[in-house]
Amino acid sequence: MELPITLASSNELSPIGVYHLKRLWSSTFAKRYQQTQSFPQDVHLDRLVLDALGIGLNQAYQFLYAQKPSLDEFEDWVVATAGKPSKSRIERLNADIAGSAYSRETHDWLSAIDNAPPVLSQQDLAFWQRNGYVIIRNAVDLNACQEAEKVIYKAVGAKSDDHCSWYQKTASGIMVELIQSEALEANRRSLRIHKAFSQLWDTPALWVTADRCGFHAPQRESHPFPGPDLHWDVDFDQPLDFATQGILYLTDTPPEQGALTLIPGFHHKLSNWLQSLPTDTDPNQQDLHALGSVPIGANAGDMIIWHHHLPHGSRPNLGVRPRIVQYINMYPGRRHLA
Ligand SMILES: O=C(O)CCC(=O)C(=O)O
């Protein structure tokens, strides 16, 4: 690849006809090698195009930085890693980026989700309003959980009945950088999950994240809890907006078994709380547990969705089994729909 790279615009097409991929590729090298400032306005589209293509953000940047590929090489790697995106997927992505009309096929698919019976009841929605989180019971069935669990055990080189093997994994703490797998993809395509998110976002026109998994073994003296403890994944330099985050439990997860931990209701308090902090204080460095943290236990197949203004994290696994999860989130491609 020849440097310097000219910065492409989002509406230039990549070789397989995707908007913004060339921009993402060119901006990565413009940032890294030309000391250009980063492009905060691109954050949403970078994420969107990679999610639509089934590639994780870190996965993409690791490849780009390590291989310094040409655009053709980058796109070949995307297709080899996550498969060739369908024509309808590319059309929907391009329509979201360009703000143009959806094809008839996409329109019909979104209408079907819109017309599907609600997954979240009125009580669930009232609970969500009050607490900023909700549990979708049986978001996926047990067979789907077991299939996903199997690929995660394989990825971490562990066996369910061999305790010692649970501790071989060293990188990324409790996170497992596994994204491309038929079992994980099946969960991402769950209509029940999509419908629940559409009720919270008030639109079915959502994209699912190409996110990783988690394997959180019971704490040992030699393997203390590596985090993440309570935090936000919010850029506090930007205006506070609405967004969700989600976790699918693939095994039964009682509260003591490293369950997702939240501060229920904090989405109502965040703005005032931030204003009460002395200037130059990092919100993430406060004693967030003191705000009232609660571990959320649930069963295999249950999914928890939370408002991203809730401090959240895992906790030490004081149970006897690993906590095994898949992270799944959804969001609108067109920002104005949010
Ligand atoms: O795995 C967990 O329980 C917490 C996940 C988390 O911190 C995150 O998704 O940002």
Ligand as a Chemical Component Dictionary entry (heavy atoms), coordinates in Angstrom:
data_LIG
# 
_chem_comp.id                   LIG 
_chem_comp.type                 NON-POLYMER 
_chem_comp.pdbx_formal_charge   0 
_chem_comp.three_letter_code    LIG 
# 
loop_
_chem_comp_atom.comp_id 
_chem_comp_atom.atom_id 
_chem_comp_atom.alt_atom_id 
_chem_comp_atom.type_symbol 
_chem_comp_atom.charge 
_chem_comp_atom.model_Cartn_x 
_chem_comp_atom.model_Cartn_y 
_chem_comp_atom.model_Cartn_z 
_chem_comp_atom.pdbx_ordinal 
LIG O1 O1 O 0 -19.950 -8.996 31.180 1  
LIG C1 C1 C 0 -20.513 -8.254 31.972 2  
LIG O2 O2 O 0 -21.183 -8.638 32.918 3  
LIG C2 C2 C 0 -20.358 -6.760 31.779 4  
LIG C3 C3 C 0 -20.190 -6.381 30.360 5  
LIG C4 C4 C 0 -19.699 -5.005 30.178 6  
LIG O3 O3 O 0 -19.125 -4.432 31.038 7  
LIG C5 C5 C 0 -19.934 -4.343 28.916 8  
LIG O4 O4 O 0 -20.584 -4.930 28.024 9  
LIG O5 O5 O 0 -19.504 -3.187 28.766 10 
# 
loop_
_chem_comp_bond.comp_id 
_chem_comp_bond.atom_id_1 
_chem_comp_bond.atom_id_2 
_chem_comp_bond.value_order 
_chem_comp_bond.pdbx_ordinal 
LIG O1 C1 DOUB 1 
LIG C1 O2 SING 2 
LIG C1 C2 SING 3 
LIG C2 C3 SING 4 
LIG C3 C4 SING 5 
LIG C4 O3 DOUB 6 
LIG C4 C5 SING 7 
LIG C5 O4 DOUB 8 
LIG C5 O5 SING 9 
# 
